[in-house]
């Protein structure tokens, strides 16, 4: 066996190792969905304590979507005297601030305010904007929603319910849905991706290990936790993942309440999607390198597994896919053939079938998503959308290395709204 053969074995083992983990996560995600449905939680009567909540909405040039987002917050089924809504208008060059101020004039009795951040104090990314809003917040709990979010009326009640009833929870996350999923084939793929991730990675990890990751929107966190950790890391592009691991370092948990739903707008063009996703990859690599060597010092060994899981996704799995693709192309355009015996066509077909099965199970959990159209898209997804993710990951690595070498300051990476 030559070097290429050993690399091929490495890629096969790495891919199947992650596939087996995802099979377990999919099973537990499915079981958790059944457990949530059997709870029969009546949130209108079961929640009797209403701590004050400050909702933070970081906004940078969000005039296209901010009106609907703020109106959705005002319609939340939560006592008005216990709800504070803060829009952080961070260095916007459009009408974001003016739109919020016009809403404030229509609802003078509501605790709604806009923080207009200008000059050098702003424009340094979402983490910095959240820290500015957090400093002004007066609530016992802090909820965060992106500027394109329209949560269901009961979403905040569900989040508060979980946090109130579990003293060991530092935060609770909800579920997000794609509002513009029917716009085109890209948004349909994104819808499938987000739902499968939440039921597989979030719900599965939660049921197996009591772990999940803050998604950046539709979550609530204790203000005392933020006080203790000093707010968000302003250098983290993926501030949601970074703060999740710091919560775990404190010995606290992050709960998952899928009944708390919000709808968000997803990218409608490949260009916008590519820019957003490379930022995610870049940010998650920053978090991994920040915490990886601290894994064995963490209080919870389950968190060490979580770090390894993300490491396997961004390092082992990515490198394995690249290696296997290169070997495939060598076999296609040259005389080179892998010297290891075995029917690798069957292995590839099995891998593909497992991929389709995992995603299909996740979709079947969600009401209205387990339909023939989505199942057909899942079959096509492996050859199209997933291959785009390969390019995204490679470019995200490049950006991470470039940012470190140039010591670039964190800035707003604005996702274009439609």
N, C-alpha and C positions, 0 to 999 in steps of 0.2 A: 504493500500500500504506500502511495505517495502522499505528499503534503495535501494535495487537493482532496484525496480520498478521506483523510482525517478531518479536513474542514467540512466535507459533506456529512460525515457521521455526526460531527458537532452540531451542524445546522438541523439535521433530522431530530436528534435528541432534544435540542432546545425548543424546537417548534412543538413537538409532542408533549414535552413537559408542561409548557404553558397551556396547551390545549386541554390536558388532563385537569389542570387546576381550574380552568374555565368551565369544564364539565361539572365539577363539584360546585362551583359558584352558581352556575345556572340552576342546578338542582335545588340548592338552598335558597336561591332567589325565588324560585317557584313556590317552595314550601312557605317562605315568609309571606308571599302574597296571599296564600290561603289563610294563614294565621291572622293577617290584618283584616281580611274580610269576615272572619269568624268573631272578631272582637265586638262587633255591633256597637261601636262607640257613638253615643249621641252627644256630640260636642256642644250642642246648645244648652243641655242640662248638666252634663258631666263636668264642665268647667265652671267652677264657682268662685275662683280667685282670679282677679284681673290686675296683675302687676303693671306698672307703667312701662310701655314699650316705646322706644325711639326708633323710627324707621329711617334709615339712611339711604339716599338715592344719589350716588355719584353720577354727575352728568357733565359731559364735555361735547358741545355741539350736538345736542339731542333734540332740536326743535321739531324734528319729524315725528318723534314718538312720545315726548315728555308729557304732553297734555293727557293722553290716554292712560299713561302710567300713574300720574298724580290722581286722576279721577278714580282709578281703580283702588288706590290707597284710601281715598276718602269714603269709598263704598264698603270697606272691610267691616265685617260684622264683629266689631270690638268696641267697648265703651269709649266714647269720644274723649272723656276726661282722662282716660288712661292711655291715650295715643298721641304721640308727637311725630310729625312728619318733617324731615329735614332734607331739602334738595341741595346738594353741594354743586353749585354751578361753577365748575373749575375752568377758568380761562376760555370760556366759550366765545366764539366770534359770531354766533347767530342769535336767534331770538329765544334761546332756552330760558334765560332769566325773566324776560318780559312775559313769557307764556305762564310761568309759575306765578308771577306777581299778579297777573290778571285773574288767575284762579283764586289767589288769596283774597282779592277784592270781592269775589262772589261768595266766598265762605269765610267771612271775618270772624265767625265764632269758633272756627276750627284751629287747632294748634299746628298750623302749617307755616313753614318759613323757608326762605331761600338764602343760602350763604353764597354771595358773589365773590369768588376768589380771583383776584387779578394779580398780574406782575409775577415776580420771582417766587412768590409763595405757592403758586399753583402750577399746573402743567407738568407735574412730576409723576403722573400715573395714578391709578385707582387707589393704591395703598395710601398715598399721601392725602388724597381727597377724603378717604374714609377716616383717617386720623383727624383731619380738620373737623369733620362732622361729629366724630366721637367726642371731641373736646367740648362741643356745644351741647351734646345730648344730656338729658336729665332723667332718662328712663332707667329702670332697674335692669331691663333687658334691651339689647340692641338687635334690631332686625335689618337685614340688608337686601335690597332689590336693585337689580340693574335698571337703567333708564328705559328699557324697552319691555319691561315686565308688566303683565296684568294678572295678578293673582286672583284666584277665586275668593269669594266673599268670606269663606270660612277658613282660608289658608292660615292666617295668623293665629286663629283660635287653636287649631291643631298643633301648631308649633309651640305655642305657650303651654298648652295642656301637657305635652311631653316633658317640657323643661321643668314645669312646676312640680310634676309628680316623680321626678327622678333627680335626687340631690347629687348623684355622681355624674350627671350630664353637664358638660361645659357648654355644649351647643346642640342644636337640633336642626337637621336639614329636611327640606321638603323635596318634592319632585317637580321637574320642569318639563313642559310640553312645547312642541313646535307649533306656533300660531299660524305660520305661513307655509305649512307642509305641502299644500296642494299647488304651490306656485309653479314649480317645475320639478324635473327629475332629481336635481341636486337637493332641493329642500325635502323631497321624499326620502332620499338616502339619509340625510341628516336626521330626520325624524326617526327612522329605523335605528340609526346609530345611537342616538340619545336614549331611546327607550330601552334598548338592549343593554347599554352600559349601566343604566340605573337599576334594572332588575337583576343583572348578572353581577357586576362589580360592586355596586352599592349595597343592594339588598342581600346578595350572596355573602359578601364579606361581613355584613352586619350580623347575619344569622350564625355564621360560622365562628366569628371571632369578636363580635361586638365592635366592629370597625367600619367606618365609612369616611369619605372625604368631603369637606365642605365644597360645594360646587360654584361658589362665587355669587349666588343669588338665591333668594327664597330660603334663607336660614336665619336662625336667631341664636344669640350668644349672650351669656351673662356679662354684664358690664364689669363686674368684679374680676372676671377672668381677663378682660382687656386691660383693666387697671394693673393687674399683677404682671402681665407680660409686656406692658408698655405700648399697646396698640399693634398696628400692622407693620410689617417689615417693608419700609419704603423702597428697598432694593429688589424686592420680589415682584416679578412680572406676574407669576401665578400665585398671587397673594392668598388665594383660597387654600391651595394645597399646603403652603408654607405654614399658615396659621393652624391648620389641622394637626400637623405633627407637633407643634408647640403645645397644643391642648393635650395631646397624648403624653408629652413629656411631663406635664403637670400631674399626671395620674388620673385625668378626667376622661370621659367618653364623649362621643358625638353620636346622638341618636338619629335614626332615620324614620320619618313619618311620611309615607308616600301619599297619604290622604290630603296633605297640604300641597296643593297644586298651583303652579303659576304657568302662564303662557308667555313665551318669549319669541322674538323675531330672529330667525336664523339667516345667514348670508344667502343671497339669491344668485350670486355669480361665483364662478370658480376662483376668480382673482381675489375677491373679498374673503371667501372661505379659506383660501391658501394663506393669506396674510394673518387671519385670526388663528388658524391652527398652528402655524409655525411659532406664533407668540406663545401659545399654550405649551408646545414642546420645549421651547427655549426656557420658559418659566419653570416647568416641571424638572428639567435637568438641573436648574439652579437649586431647587429644593433637594433633589436627590444627592447632589454633591455636598450640600450643606449638612445633611443629616446622616448620610450613609455610614461614615466612620464613627458615628455616635450610636449606631443601632444597638450594640450590645451593652450600652450604658443606660438605655431607656428602662423605665420601670416595668413596662409591659413587653414581654417577648413576642406577643402577637403583633405589636407594632413593628418589630424587626421583620416579621413575615411580610407586613405591608410594604415596607421599604424594599424588600427583596422582590415582591410582586411587581412594583413599579420599575425596579431595576431590570427585571426579566423582560418587561414590555418594551422599555426604551433602549436597552442595550443588547441583551441576549437574543430576543425575538427579532429585532431590527437587523442585527448583524447576520443572523441565520437566514433571513429572507434574502438579504443582499447576496450572501455567499451562494445560496441555492439557485438564485436567478442567474448569477454569473456562470455557474457550472452548467445550468440548463442551456444557456446561450453558447457555451463552449461546445457542448454536445450537438447543438443545432447547426453551427456554422464551421466547426472544425472536425477533425477525426478523433478528438479526445473522447473517451468514454470512461465512466467511473468503473474502477476495477473491482469494487465490492460486489459480491454476488447477491441476488435478491431482486424481486419484482417491485421496483420503486414506483411504477405506474399505479399499482394497487395501493401503495402507501399514500401517494398523492391524492387518489380518489377518495380514500377513507378520510384524509385530512379535510378535504373539501366537503364531504358529507357531514362530518362533525361540525364544521363551521356553519353550514346551512341549518342543521338541527338546533344548534345553540341559539342562533338568532331567532329562529321560528318559534321556539319555546318561549323566549322572552316576549315576543310579539303577542303570543296567544294569551298571555297574562293580562294584557291591556285591552280593555273593552273597545271594540270597534277597529282594532289594529290587526287582528288575526284574520285577514281577508286574502283572497287569491292574488289581488294586485300586489300587496306587500310581499307575499311569498315569492312571486315571480321576481320582484326587485332584489330579494335576498339572494336568489340564485345568480343574478347578474352582478351583485355587489362585489363579490370576491374578485372579479376580473376588471372592475372599473373603479369604483369608489375606494376600495381598499388599496389598490395600486397607487392612487393619488396620495394616500396616507404615507406610503413609502417615501415619496419625494418630499412630503412635508417634514417627515422625521429627519431626513438627511439634511435638509435646509435648516431645520431648527437646531441641529447640532452645530452647523456652521455658524449660525447667528450667536449661539451661546459662546463658542470659542472666540468669535470676533468681539463680542461685548466684553469678555474678560480681558482680552489683550489690549483693547482700546480704553478699558475702564469707563465705559459710557454710562451716563446717568440715566436712570429710569424715566421714561416719558410716557405720555398717553399714547396708546396704540388704538386709535379709534376704529371701531368696526362700523362700516358704512351701513346706514339704515335705509329701508325702502318703504 
